[in-house]
């Protein structure tokens, strides 16, 4: 049984994230992992929430749940 991951749905500024899923392909052009991330358009910030190392696409409510009442913390700024 998989453990469901709970992700924050709001940025620390209070704006809701625009949540997205993107696949990471291997050398054979097959999906090897999936990256779940959120975009805050107000602050122009992308928060990478998790990476699922599985071939099948993660499903909302099965692999992860977005909690829109939970705010994210401050992340590291990459330059």
Residue, then its C-alpha position, 0 to 999 in steps of 0.5 A: x500500500x502506498x502512503x498518500x502525500x499531502x502537499x500545500x496548495x497555497x504559497x506563503x503569500x496566500x495565493x493558491x498554487x497552480x499545481x502541475x505534473x510533468x514526466x521525466x523520461x529515461x534514455x528510451x523516451x519512457x516515463x521513469x518518474x513524475x514531478x509534481x510542482x506548484x506555480x505561484x503567478x503572483x510571486x513568480x515562484x515554482x515549488x517542486x513538491x515531490x518526485x514519484x519514481x514510478x512509470x504510471x502517472x500519479x493520481x490525485x487522491x491516490x498518490x497525493x492530495x493538495x490541501x488548499x488550506x495549508x501554506x508552503x514555507x519559504x524555500x531556498x532561492x537558486x541563482 
